[in-house]
Each structure stands twice: as structure tokens, then as C-alpha cells.
Amino acid sequence: MRKFTLFLAALCCAVAAHAVDYTVKFAVNGTVKFSVSLSEGTSAKTVREYGETMREQVVFPNYYTFRKWDQKFAEVTQDVTYNALYIMKDGDLYYQVDEPTETAFVTYEVLYLDNYKNLTGPVTIPVSIRDNSMEFNVTGVGEDAFYGCTGLTSITIPNSVTSIEYGAFQNCRGLTSVTIPNSITSIGMYTFSDCTGLTSVTIPNSVTSIGESTFFGCTGLTSVTIPNSVTKIGYGAFDGCSSLTSVTIPNSVTSIGITAFAGCSSLTGIIIPNSVTSIGNSAFAVCPNLTSIVVEKENTVYDSRNNCNAIIETATNTLIAGCQNTIIPGNITGIDGYAFYGCTGLTSITIPDSVTSIGDYAFAGCDGLTTITCKAINPPALGDYVFLTYVDKTISLYVPAQSVEAYQAAYGWEEFMDNTYPIQDEAIEEVQREPSGQYKGTKVIKGGQLLIERNGKTYNALGAEVQ
């Protein structure tokens, strides 16, 4: 198939006077064709001359095309192998072959611009391809292989394929159907991102992880089946899947990445299984129609105590994700950054007196928010842009009467300077005398404090009279 002639005598003589330090090898599609000993410090230019002279001696059939060297030529500092990559065309597709392993993966025709511009309709990737003398098993879909191939409508991937690499089908906006074989164990970053025509995906039970931004921007995706083999949902995996109405997270998942489901604006409910031990920041941000959040009771890291419709980190009593129906429990000490980010359906929120800190952007983008009630005597410490809104509106802040001036002077809270009001006294419920000695009477909130009124006198929750 290929002919190679020993050569480079002149170049070898040129470096013969130098001390030999390192072996530099030159290969074609994984098969070493030539090696030379070069002294440390030999220039990148000289190394390139060896490589290009070697490559010019290799004879390929006309369906092979030189694409690139696998790495940049550099000054000699160590033993190194440079591999000249020739791609092979078979049918409508191009492949990068590896001779020693007799394998191949699908690669792009032209990187990015006009890639596979003449390819339309459904495509089936073959199990194997062959040239004049060798057969290669197709084991992968390479990085950016079908990037921007807008004419592609469906893809069938054979069981011989074990990997789908970064951006393999990114921007294939005409893709409506994909069959992922159960030979795949992981789906790479951005694999199907911006495939806006994709409506449903079934991930096989061989897959253990869904990579970063795998389905980012798949605005047509309405349903996805995640098998119980998956342990990790990566950073932004389903970010921007605005038509996704429901998703079932299996009890095998231990990690949900940052912004994993952010921007899923049609999502109405989520259940966090007991297997999940790590949830990234903003995992459910900008989900304005989310009304139900439940953490399974067996989960040891997170909870949704008191049916609060939120995710709480149990050990720290920090609320990390909420929705428009969240009621913040009275023992929460912190609200994490981005916890309610983009929750436009939230119209009012009551922050209990136990909260001491609220993170960056926690309520940013809550453009429907009109009323905030914060019961803490001391203003909770705020991060940056906690209540940032993207519409021109007025939000009323209600705080304990004795703390109005403190809030008006506190960082972040001062933006409500002209709209800060004392909490109105409110009767809550009748209380019965308990064996502990608590007084029968009426619970009231005065200035944000819980008190009990009985027979014209006022008592604290322990039964001690207060003036």
C-alpha cells in the first residue's frame, strides 16, 4: 500500500558532529517510519525538516489526505515521536486511522466552516472501513466530527464505537434523532450542544457520566431518559434546554454539576434522590416555572425539611436552591449564592431571623419579586448583587421595627432605603399551656420577635415576662 525509502543521509551528516542525546521518531498514522538521534537543543526548524522530508517519501492512495502533525515541532529536550496524520475518505465520511491498532474514528471534513456541507438526511456510521490492504474497526466519533452539519437529520452509531468526543455533533441544528449504542460509557463535553432540533434522547445504561454542556442549548429537547448507570451529571449538561418539562434523576447519581439544569424554563418539578452527595452552584437557576423541589428523606447530605420546596445542605443549614413556592425554614442560617437566581415566578419571600448571610446574586433576576420580609434583628450579611433585577420596579422591604435604620445603613440593604418598613404586629395562633410551663395565650410577632400575650401581659417563648 505504501512505499518508504531510507533517506536523509545529508541531514544525518549535518548533525553527526553533535553529541547524541535523544531519539526523535517520525510516524505516519501511528506506524514509526524513521528515527534519528539528535543532540539536546537541536532547533524546531531542523526537526521539522526531518519530519517533512520523511513525509514526502510516503506514498498513499489518492483517497488519503495529509491533515496535520499530531503536535507542534519543538526544540529537542527529550525522546519524542511526531505522528503525521493522514485522513481516509470512505463513502461520505472521513476517518482518522491508526495502523498499529487497526482502528479508526470519524473525523471532520473541514473544521467548523462548511463541514460536511453536502451531507444531508440520515447517516449510519459503519462498523468498519478498509483500504487496499487493511481493515479498520470504527471505534469513535472524533472531536468536532460533525460540527455545524446542519443537513444531518439522524445518526445511527454502531456498537463498535466506544467514545463520542468533544463537540462531535455540536450545532447540528437539523438533527432530530440519534441512536446511542450501549457500547458508550461516557458522552463528551458539548457533544450535542445547540442541536435545537433534537426532541428526545435515550441514554443507554452503559453510560456512567454525562459530560460538561453535553446537551447545552438543546431548546427542542422535551424529554430525556437517564439510566441508573449514570453517576455524574456534568457542568451545564442540560443548561438552556428550555422545552424540557420533566427529568428523572436516577438513584445512581452522586454528583450534579454547576448549572446542570439551569435555564430549563419549562421544568416544573425536581426530585433529588438519596444518592446525590454533591450539587453545584446554580444547578437549577433560571427555572422560573419550577414549583416543586423534593429531596428524598434518605439523603444524608441534603434535605427539604418541612416540605419547604428547596434544597438545603443539612450540615450547614444553608439553602442552596429554591423556587417560587419555597418557604424558608426557621432554622436556616445561610442562603447560598444564586439560590433563587432567575426565579421570575417568585413574588414575595420571608427570610427568618435565623439567617445571617445571603450569597452573591441569591435573588438576582427575580423580576416578579415585590415584597421581602426579613425577620432578623441584625441585617444578614449580603454578597454582591443579591437583589439585582433586570426590570425597573420597586420592592418593599419589611424588617423588625427597631432595625429599620440598621437595614437602611447596611451594605446591600441600603438600596431599599426609601422602601423599608417595620413589620406589622401579627397575631399568629392560640397557644395552650404546655407541661414545660409555657403560658397559654396568643403568639404575636412584635418587631420581628416571637412573644406571647396573656391577660394584658407579654411573655417570651420561655414564659418570662417582658416589658
TITOR-441297 format. One line per 5 residues: number of its first residue (from 1); for each residue x, y, z of C-alpha. Coordinates in steps of 0.05 Angstrom, whole numbers, plus 5000, padded with zeros to 4 digits. Each point is the difference from the previous one (the first is absolute). Layout:
! TITOR-441297
NUM = X/Y/Z; ...
//
This chain:
! TITOR-441297
1 = 5000/5000/5000; 5054/5049/5019; 5074/5006/4980; 5054/5030/5044; 5073/5010/4980
6 = 5057/5010/5049; 5026/5070/4990; 5024/5062/5036; 5074/4982/4995; 5018/5073/4990
11 = 4961/5023/5060; 5030/4944/5043; 5070/5022/4981; 4982/5071/5019; 4987/4980/5072
16 = 5053/4945/5005; 5049/5046/5034; 4953/5013/5057; 4995/4958/5063; 4941/4952/4997
21 = 4951/5010/5056; 4929/4983/4978; 4962/4957/4950; 4950/5035/4956; 4951/4955/4963
26 = 4954/5017/4942; 4937/4959/4988; 4942/4999/4951; 4932/4982/5029; 5034/4967/5059
31 = 5053/4960/4963; 5071/5024/5011; 5035/5010/4933; 5066/5033/5021; 5040/5017/5062
36 = 5061/5043/5010; 5045/5017/5059; 5005/5075/5012; 5038/5039/5052; 4965/5040/5052
41 = 4983/5070/4975; 4992/4980/4927; 4952/5053/4972; 4927/4989/4985; 5015/5021/4928
46 = 5049/4943/4991; 4952/4950/5031; 4945/5023/4952; 5047/4991/4941; 5011/4927/5020
51 = 4926/4990/5008; 4978/5032/4935; 5054/4965/4960; 4978/4934/5028; 4927/5015/4986
56 = 5014/5017/4927; 5028/4929/4990; 4935/4967/5022; 4954/4979/4943; 4925/4996/5015
61 = 4940/4982/4957; 4963/5061/4975; 4943/4992/5051; 5049/5018/5055; 5016/5073/5016
66 = 5052/5028/5047; 4965/5039/5055; 5051/5020/5053; 5055/4979/5046; 4974/4977/5068
71 = 5042/5053/5036; 5040/5063/4988; 5074/4991/4984; 5045/5022/5056; 5073/5006/5020
76 = 5028/4933/5021; 4998/4990/5075; 4978/4927/5006; 4983/4937/4962; 4939/5015/4958
81 = 4956/4971/4944; 4966/5044/4948; 4941/4968/4965; 4977/5023/4930; 4925/4992/4996
86 = 4969/4981/4934; 4925/4996/4995; 4964/4950/4957; 4934/5010/4963; 4951/4943/4998
91 = 4931/5014/4971; 4977/5068/5024; 5042/5001/5063; 5072/5013/5019; 5039/4958/5050
96 = 5063/5006/5039; 5033/4931/5001; 5051/4969/5047; 5039/4945/4967; 5030/4965/5061
101 = 4932/4990/5032; 4962/4993/4934; 4947/5049/5024; 4969/5063/4973; 4956/5057/5023
106 = 4955/5046/4961; 5030/5069/4991; 4979/5066/4969; 5005/5017/4926; 5017/5073/5012
111 = 5005/5027/5070; 4940/5043/5017; 4985/5040/4937; 4962/4960/4947; 5014/4934/5035
116 = 4964/4944/4962; 4959/5054/4965; 4976/4950/4948; 4979/4948/5050; 4924/4997/5009
121 = 4949/4953/5031; 5014/4939/5043; 5069/4972/5010; 5022/4932/5024; 5071/4992/5023
126 = 5029/4933/4978; 5030/4948/5047; 5064/4999/4959; 5035/5029/4939; 5057/4976/4957
131 = 5052/5023/4952; 5040/4959/4950; 5036/4958/5052; 4970/5012/5069; 4933/4999/5036
136 = 4987/5049/5056; 4947/4993/5054; 4962/5065/5011; 5006/5013/5075; 4985/5074/5009
141 = 4968/5064/4976; 5055/5051/5005; 5003/5071/5026; 4956/5048/4960; 4988/4944/4949
146 = 4932/5025/4976; 5004/5070/5028; 4951/5046/4965; 4974/4946/4952; 4931/5031/4996
151 = 4976/4951/4946; 5007/4940/5046; 4932/4976/5024; 5015/4935/5036; 5061/4960/5019
156 = 5008/4926/5015; 5063/4981/5038; 5022/4927/5000; 5019/4959/5062; 5072/5001/4979
161 = 5004/5073/5021; 5022/5009/5072; 5011/5076/5003; 4966/5063/4975; 5048/5058/5007
166 = 4995/5074/5015; 4950/5037/4956; 4990/4941/4953; 4929/5022/4980; 5002/5072/5025
171 = 4956/5048/4960; 4967/4946/4959; 4935/5039/5001; 4964/4952/4953; 5014/4939/5042
176 = 4934/4972/5028; 5019/4929/5018; 5062/4965/5026; 5011/4927/5019; 5054/4994/5052
181 = 5025/4928/5007; 5011/4965/5067; 5074/4996/4985; 5008/5073/5020; 5022/5012/5072
186 = 5005/5075/5000; 4973/5057/4957; 5050/5055/4990; 4996/5075/5011; 4955/5039/4953
191 = 4985/4937/4961; 4929/5020/4981; 5000/5073/5021; 4957/5047/4959; 4965/4943/4964
196 = 4936/5039/5002; 4960/4949/4959; 5013/4943/5048; 4935/4984/5037; 5016/4938/5040
201 = 5060/4959/5021; 5007/4932/5032; 5067/4990/5033; 5021/4927/5003; 5014/4965/5067
206 = 5073/4993/4982; 5012/5075/5010; 5028/5019/5068; 5008/5075/4991; 4969/5056/4960
211 = 5053/5051/4983; 5005/5075/5006; 4947/5036/4958; 4984/4936/4962; 4929/5023/4983
216 = 5011/5075/5011; 4951/5042/4961; 4958/4942/4974; 4938/5043/5001; 4956/4948/4966
221 = 5015/4945/5050; 4936/4982/5037; 5020/4934/5033; 5063/4963/5019; 5009/4931/5030
226 = 5059/4995/5048; 5016/4928/5018; 5019/4977/5070; 5071/4987/4976; 5014/5075/5000
231 = 5038/5026/5061; 5018/5070/4977; 4961/5055/4964; 5052/5051/4978; 5007/5075/5001
236 = 4944/5030/4958; 4980/4932/4972; 4928/5022/4985; 5009/5076/5007; 4952/5038/4955
241 = 4955/4940/4984; 4940/5046/5003; 4948/4949/4976; 5019/4946/5051; 4939/4992/5043
246 = 5023/4943/5045; 5061/4959/5015; 5009/4940/5046; 5067/4998/5035; 5015/4927/5016
251 = 5023/4976/5068; 5070/4986/4972; 5018/5073/4990; 5048/5027/5053; 5020/5066/4968
256 = 4960/5055/4965; 5045/5053/4970; 4998/5076/5000; 4942/5026/4956; 4983/4928/4982
261 = 4926/5017/4989; 5004/5076/4999; 4955/5034/4949; 4952/4941/4997; 4943/5049/4999
266 = 4945/4948/4989; 5022/4955/5058; 4946/4998/5054; 5027/4951/5051; 5063/4964/5022
271 = 5014/4943/5047; 5070/4993/5029; 5013/4926/5015; 5035/4976/5063; 5063/4982/4961
276 = 5018/5073/4984; 5057/5026/5043; 5022/5060/4958; 4959/5055/4967; 5036/5056/4964
281 = 4985/5074/5004; 4940/5023/4958; 4981/4929/4982; 4927/5021/4993; 5008/5075/4987
286 = 4954/5036/4951; 4945/4947/5006; 4942/5049/5007; 4945/4947/4997; 5031/4955/5052
291 = 4947/4991/5054; 5021/4936/5036; 5067/4980/5028; 5005/4936/5041; 5061/4967/5030
296 = 4989/4927/5018; 5000/4989/5075; 5056/4949/4998; 5049/5051/4973; 5054/5013/5052
301 = 5030/5064/4969; 4939/5040/4978; 4928/5007/5024; 4935/5037/4985; 4976/5004/5072
306 = 4929/5020/5017; 4980/4992/4927; 5035/5066/4986; 5008/4989/4925; 5074/5013/5003
311 = 5067/4964/5004; 5036/5010/5066; 5070/4978/5016; 4986/4964/5064; 5067/5008/5036
316 = 5003/5075/4991; 4925/5017/4999; 5012/5037/4935; 4946/5006/4948; 5034/4988/4933
321 = 4941/4998/4951; 4929/5026/5004; 4939/5012/4956; 4939/5044/4998; 4964/4958/5053
326 = 5058/4997/5050; 4986/5014/5073; 5067/5010/5034; 5001/4960/5065; 5014/5035/5066
331 = 5066/4965/5014; 5035/5020/4936; 5063/5040/5013; 5022/5016/4929; 4973/5008/4929
336 = 5051/4980/4948; 5020/5042/4940; 4953/4992/4940; 4950/4960/5043; 4940/5035/4968
341 = 5035/5030/4939; 4952/5014/4943; 4939/4975/5039; 4952/5049/4966; 4939/4966/5029
346 = 5021/5019/5071; 4957/5058/5024; 5016/5003/5074; 5048/4968/5048; 5006/4997/5076
351 = 5070/4993/5028; 5000/4972/5071; 5039/5031/5057; 5049/4942/5000; 5032/5022/4934
356 = 5066/5036/5009; 5027/5001/4928; 4975/5001/4929; 5047/4986/4942; 5014/5035/4934
361 = 4942/5006/4951; 4955/4958/5046; 4937/5035/4978; 5026/5033/4937; 4954/4997/4940
366 = 4939/4989/5044; 4963/5052/4959; 4932/4982/5029; 5022/5013/5071; 4960/5056/5034
371 = 5007/4987/5074; 5057/4977/5045; 4989/4987/5074; 5064/4990/5040; 4989/4984/5074
376 = 5073/5003/5022; 5014/5055/5051; 5070/5008/4972; 5001/5007/4924; 5028/4936/4969
381 = 5067/5011/4964; 4989/5005/4926; 5044/4980/4942; 5001/5039/4935; 4938/5015/4959
386 = 4956/4957/5045; 4935/5034/4978; 5020/5023/4930; 4940/5005/4953; 4998/5011/4926
391 = 4936/5041/5000; 4985/5068/5028; 4957/4988/5061; 4991/5013/5074; 5009/4945/5052
396 = 4974/5011/5071; 5043/4976/5058; 4970/4984/5068; 5046/4992/5060; 4995/5002/5076
401 = 4978/5070/5023; 5063/5011/5042; 5044/4982/4940; 4974/5045/4946; 5059/5048/5004
406 = 5050/4943/5005; 4974/4971/4934; 5000/5068/4967; 5074/5006/5017; 5022/4928/4986
411 = 5037/4979/4936; 4952/4976/4947; 4938/5014/5042; 5009/5075/4992; 4973/4995/4929
416 = 4931/4994/5033; 5012/5065/5038; 4935/5032/4979; 4959/4936/5003; 5019/4971/5067
421 = 4942/4992/5049; 4990/4969/5069; 4967/4932/5004; 4929/5007/5023; 4980/4965/5065
426 = 4963/4937/4983; 4960/4950/5041; 5020/4930/4981; 4961/4948/5039; 4974/4981/5067
431 = 5049/4961/5043; 4983/4952/5055; 5038/4993/5065; 5052/4946/4993; 5031/4955/5053
436 = 5064/5040/4991; 4965/5059/5032; 4988/5042/4938; 4941/5048/5009; 4934/4993/4967
441 = 4987/5060/4956; 5008/5029/4931; 5064/4997/4960; 5017/5067/4969; 5058/5028/4961
446 = 5022/5069/5023; 5060/5031/4967; 5017/4933/4971; 5002/4965/5069; 4955/4942/5019
451 = 4962/5017/5065; 4939/4974/5038; 4945/5046/5026; 4956/4978/5058; 4955/5040/5046
456 = 5030/5066/4978; 5071/4978/5011; 5054/4979/4951; 5046/4941/5007; 5058/4971/4959
461 = 4998/4929/4973; 5029/4973/5066; 4945/5032/5041; 5039/5058/5029; 4963/5066/5002
466 = 5028/5055/4957; 4984/5074/5004
//
